[in-house]
Amino acid sequence: AQSVTQLDSHVSVSEGTPVLLRCNYSSSYSPSLFWYVQHPNKGLQLLLKYTSAATLVKGINGFEAEFKKSETSFHLTKPSAHMSDAAEYFCVVRTGGYNKLIFGAGTRLAVHP
Amino acid sequence: KAGVTQTPRYLIKTRGQQVTLSCSPISGHRSVSWYQQTPGQGLQFLFEYFSETQRNKGNFPGRFSGRQFSNSRSEMNVSTLELGDSALYLCASSLPDAEGRNEQFFGPGTRLTVL
């Protein structure tokens, strides 16, 4: 069965410093992996996705993630945090077929001046 | 292109009542999925509809049901509401593909409060 574990429920960084949000996955299939962001009172927005092409995936707003099969990880990074990055981030795996997404518990990112 | 729209945005109901939520997908999208988001359980998959057929279902009781119309619009219904059904209900649409690798676009959600 597919699952994702987000290793940190809260991450706090200073503006201008790097961001690292950690995610491990479990999948019997070649997984499709995603990172979504949810700002307060907003819907979910796709940051980036991995679908078995390049292992380093670049997304919107300067975010990127690296798929590491040997470590079953898909960590999200950004070189320099901005105040507008404060939000909740979800690591997501799609099951072998169709559109059933399995969400991690989420990581709340706080960015301090 | 208009995004996924959900109506109503907010609902207040009492225990035992039933509720119907509506979702209009992005034009051309034929797959619609529903998710429940609560502080305790996080985001959980409810079901997915494609071409008016439910083709995937999550682990929710039969009180939760849905349907899809020929124009791809979808509704979900919750009968005999319980306090624990209070949640943000999110709808997502995507272009269909055989491998299910297309991005899902989410609507803003319907906030349901059960008193």
Chai-1 contact restraints between the chains, C-beta under 6 A:
chainA,res_idxA,chainB,res_idxB,connection_type,confidence,min_distance_angstrom,max_distance_angstrom,comment,restraint_id
A,S32,B,R101,contact,1.0,0.0,6.0,A-B,restraint_1
A,G43,B,F106,contact,1.0,0.0,6.0,A-B,restraint_2
A,G43,B,G107,contact,1.0,0.0,6.0,A-B,restraint_3
A,G43,B,P108,contact,1.0,0.0,6.0,A-B,restraint_4
A,G43,B,G109,contact,1.0,0.0,6.0,A-B,restraint_5
A,L44,B,F106,contact,1.0,0.0,6.0,A-B,restraint_6
A,L46,B,E103,contact,1.0,0.0,6.0,A-B,restraint_7
A,T51,B,R101,contact,1.0,0.0,6.0,A-B,restraint_8
A,G97,B,G100,contact,1.0,0.0,6.0,A-B,restraint_9
A,Y98,B,R55,contact,1.0,0.0,6.0,A-B,restraint_10
A,Y98,B,N56,contact,1.0,0.0,6.0,A-B,restraint_11
A,Y98,B,G100,contact,1.0,0.0,6.0,A-B,restraint_12
A,N99,B,S31,contact,1.0,0.0,6.0,A-B,restraint_13
A,N99,B,S33,contact,1.0,0.0,6.0,A-B,restraint_14
A,N99,B,E48,contact,1.0,0.0,6.0,A-B,restraint_15
A,N99,B,S94,contact,1.0,0.0,6.0,A-B,restraint_16
A,N99,B,G100,contact,1.0,0.0,6.0,A-B,restraint_17
A,K100,B,F45,contact,1.0,0.0,6.0,A-B,restraint_18
A,K100,B,N56,contact,1.0,0.0,6.0,A-B,restraint_19
A,F103,B,G42,contact,1.0,0.0,6.0,A-B,restraint_20
A,F103,B,L43,contact,1.0,0.0,6.0,A-B,restraint_21
A,A105,B,G42,contact,1.0,0.0,6.0,A-B,restraint_22
